[in-house]
């Protein structure tokens, strides 16, 4: 099978090894003449980034870069990025990297023409309609990890540096005009990042699958996404140069972000405040809390998980699937609990309050309240 394709769902995706060479054409298709490449500090000087900038420069599009992006980007990063965008006279953004670079790049493109504070566009009700949609700059998204799926998402996650809360900034036009998914860009990922981002993709698919909301298309995508992770994440973790495994994991990441239009749940409701306060890796945090959340939701999802386990070739129904998750985490070097992750003597009252404010709560199959959410956090510790 040739792992190359041009897809139109949920946006235009150019998928395949070596397709980063089409970056200039993608920018032209999106209507850009002077893009700003937004990425994180760790990627700024790596060959995959400098080579991409060289391709842009060769096409007469300049080689402007903004890399002051924290692992959990916040409003300070946003303000610095907006200044770089405006001072440089840019007309679009190439969002390049993992979740942090992709999310901040998309939010810079969204906010460059807005007059209201970014927090006015949190994913609450119809707040997105407050934005001037005509002033949102075009986006080309290029993932260099296989986990968040932010390249095909209509939102960006931004941490509030004052309150330590993660906020989801949403607008339909935050969706990239063109996505380039080139698995060769992920070959240099360290094993720990491969594991964490891969489990992020799995968490997106699992929570979408378990969400009580009705969205059969997302349901089907979630199931196949989990199969891809089960088959190919161990291979990508064991051999970072396995391009077939890298390609399938890149697909699984995009599938997870597409599927969670159906909803997320307690995994993300817990991991968002933990990540915002402790600056932990998002996908790794999702993996750590995954097994306790499965137990928490068991009564509501047992029949559904039995069907999933059968499709994935896992014996033992719910218990077999639970054991599979625990063993997968162990094999990938994921911390066994939040304490091992570095969450020491946490303020449980604050964590519970923050989790219950997170929009992911609404997609959990078991209603969350202060009492059961506190018990869930304690089980994760």
N, C-alpha and C positions, 0 to 999 in steps of 0.2 A: 504494500500500500504506500502511495506517495503522500507524505504528510505535508501537503501544500493545498491551499484553497483560497478563494475569495468569497466571503460571506457577507450577508446584508442584515444579520440579526445579532444583537439589537441595533447595531450600526454597521458601517462598512469596515470590514476586518480583512487585512492582508496577512494571511497566515502562511508561515513556512520559513525554513532556514535560508538565511542570506537576504531576507526581504527588507532589512534595514537599509539596503542600498536604494530603496524606493522612497526614502524619507523626503527628499526634495519634491518629488512628484506628489506625495501625500500632502505636503504643505501647500503646493500650488492648487491641488484639488479643493483644499479647505479655504482657499482665498487669501493665503498669507504671502506677504512679500518680505517681511522683516520679523521673523518669529523670535521669541525668547525661549530658550531651552531651560526648563526648570527641573532640577534634580537635587539629590541630597549630597551632603559633603563627602561622604564616603565614595560616591560614584564619580565625583567631579573630575578627578585626574586619571581615572581608569581608561584603558584603551577603548572600551566599548563607547564611552562618552566622547572622548577626543576624536575618535574616528567618525562618529555621527556628526559632530560639529564640523569636521573637515568636509563631509558630504554636503552639508548645508552651505558652507563657504564656497565650495566649488560651483554650486548652482547659483551663486550670487545672492544668497539669502542671509549672509552674515554668519557670525559664530558667537552670538551673545548667549551667555549662560548666567543663571542665578542658582546658587547652590547653598544658600544659607537656610537650610531646611533641617529642622530637628527630627529625630525618629518619630515623635508624636507632634507634628507641626501645630503651631499656635498662632494667635493673632499678631504677635510680634514678627514672626516669620512672614506672615501675610503682608503686613505694612511694609516691610523691607522689600518684599517681592514686588508689590505694587509700585513702589518708588522706582525700582530698577526698570519695570515695564514702562512706566510713563516717561522717565528720564531718557530712555532709549528710543522712544517713539515707535514701539513695537505694535504690531497689528494681529498678533496671535501667539499662542503658547504651544510649545512641544513639551508635554508632560512626560517625563522620562524617569523610569526607575521603579522602585517598589511602591508600596502604598503611600508612603510619606511624600515622595516626589510627585506621584500621580495626583494625590488629593490636593496638595498645595498648588500645583500647577493649574488644576481645574478651577480652584477657588480664585486664584489670581485672574484667570480669564473671565470668570463670572463677575468679580468685584471691580474690574478696572474701569467700568463706566457707571457704577452705582453711586448714589449719594447717601444712602442709609448705612448704618453700621452692619457688619456682617452678621451679627447675632439676630438681626431682624429677619433673617432668611432661614432660620432653623427649620428643620423638617417637622413643623407643627401645623396641622390643619392646612389652610391655603396660604400660609405666609409667603410661599414662593411667588405668589401673584403680586407681591409688593415690588418685585424687581422690574426694571426696564429691560425687557427681553431683547430689544434692538441694540443694546449697548454691551451685550455679552460677546466677548471675542471668540473666534474659532479656536478649536483645540485639536491637536493631533496627539494621540496617546501611544506611548511605547513602553510596555512593561518589561522590566529586566528581572523580575521574580515571577513565581507562579503561585499566587496565593490570594491576594486581595480581590483580584478581578476588577479593580477600580477603573481600569481602562475602558470597561463597558458599562460603568455606573453613571447615574444621573445625580450624584451627590459627592461631596467631599467631607471628610471628618476633620474637624479642627478642635484642638484643645484650648480651653480658656485658661490662661496662665495664672489668673487670679483665683478662680474658684476650683481649679483642677478638674473641671468637667469636660467631657468630650461632647461636642455638639455636631450633629449631622446637618450640613448646609445643602439644601436641595433645590434644584430647578431642572425641568426637562431639558433645557438647552445647555446644561453642564455636560451632557453626553458628547463625547468626542465625535468630530465629523469623520475622522479616519483613525483606525487603530492598526498599528503594525505589531504583529505577534511573531517575533523571530526567536525561536528557541535557542539559537546560538548565543544570544545575549545573556542567557541564564547559566551558561556552562561554568562561569567563574564563581557562582554562589557557594559560600561555605556550607558544609553539611548541616550545621545547626540552623542556618537560614532556610536551606532547602526543606528541612523538617518543619520548622515553624510556619513557613508560608504554605507548605503543602497541607498541613493540618488546618490552616485557615480556610483553604478551599473546601476541605472536607466539612468543616463546621458550617460554612455557608450552605452547602448542599443538605446537610443533616437537619439544620434548623428549618430550612425551607420545606423539606419533606415532612417534618413533624408539625409545622404550623397548621392551625385549624382553618385557615382561610382557604377559599376556593380559587384555585388557579391550576388546572390540569396541565397546562403547558409547562409551567415551572416545576410541577411535581415530576414530570417525566425527565426533564433536564437534570433535576437534582439526583435522581436515581442513577442515571448514567454517569454523572459527574463523580459520585461516590465509587462507582465501579472503576473508573479510571484511576482515582487516587489509590484504591486498594491494590490495583495491579501495578501501578507505575511509580508511586512515591517511594517504596522500598528500593526500587532499582535506581531512581535518581539520587537517592541518599547514598547508596552504596557506590555508585559510579557517576560522578558529576558530569562526565563526558558522554553519557548515554543519551544521544540526541533524540532517539525515539521516545525514551521515558520523559525527557525534558519537554518534548513537543506535546505529549498527551497530558502532562501536568499543566502546561500553559493553557490547553483547552479546558481542563477541569476548573482552573481558576476563573476563566471567563464564564463558564457554565454556572459556577457557584454564585457569582455576582448577578447573573441573569435570573437564576432561580429565586434568589431571595427577594425578588419583587413580591413573592408570596408571603414573606414575613421572616423575621428572625425571632429570637427568643431569649431564654435565660442565659445561655452561653455568652451572648454579646452584652446583655444587660449587666452581667457581672464583670466581664472583661474590660468594658469601656472605662468604668471608674478606676479599676485596678491599674490599667495602662496609663490613664491620665495622671494618677497620683504617684505611682511607682516607676513610671517610664518603662514598663516591661514591654517586650515584643508582643504585638497584638495577637498574631497567630499562635504563638507559643502559649500565651495566656488562655486563649480559646481551648487549646488542647488540654491544658491542665484542668480546667473546670468541666470538660466535656463529660467524663464518666459520672461525676456526682449529679450533673444536670439530667443525664439519662435516668438515673435512679429517681430523681425528683419528679420526673414526668412520667414514670413507668405506667401508672394506672391509665393515663390518657393515650399512650402511644404504643402499648405492648403489641396489639394486633398489627399495627402498621409496621413496627420494627420486625415482627416475625416475617412479614411479606418481604421486607427489604433484605433480611438475612438470607432468605431463600434465593432471591435474585442474585445476591453476591456470592452464593455458594458457601455460606457460613452455617454450620450446624448448630442446633441448640436454641433456635428462636431468639427471644430477647436476651436471655442469659448468654448465649453464644455470641451475640453481637456485642454485648457489653464487654465480655472477655476479650473479644477481638480489638476493641478500642483501647483497652488497658494495655494489651500486649503490643499493639502498634505504637503507642506512645513510648513504651519502654524500649522498643527496638530502635526508636528514633532519638533516644537520649532526652526525651521531654521530662522535665521535673515531675515528680510524683504528686506534688501538691503545691499550694500557694506558698507555704513556708519555704520549701526548697527553691521556689522561684524568687524569693527575696521579700515576700510580704510578711514582715515581722511586726508583731504587736499593732495590728491595724485598728483604726477607728471604725469599728463595725457599724456604729450608728450612722456615720457619714457614708460609708459604703452602701449600706442598705437604702438610705435615703436617695443616694445618687442612682443606684440601680433601678429603683422604682420610678424615677423620673425619666429613665432612658426610653426612647421610643420603641426599642426592641421588645420591651415588656409585653406590648399588645399582641405579639405574635406567638407568645409561649402557650403551649397547649394546656397548662395548668395555671390558673390565676395566681399571680404573685402578690403577696402582701408583706407587711413588715415582719410578721412572725416567721412565716415559712422562708422568706428570703434570707433572714438572719441565720436560720438553721442551715440553709444551703451554703452560705458563706463559711459557716463553721465546719461543714462537711468538707469543703474544699481546702481548708487549712490543715 
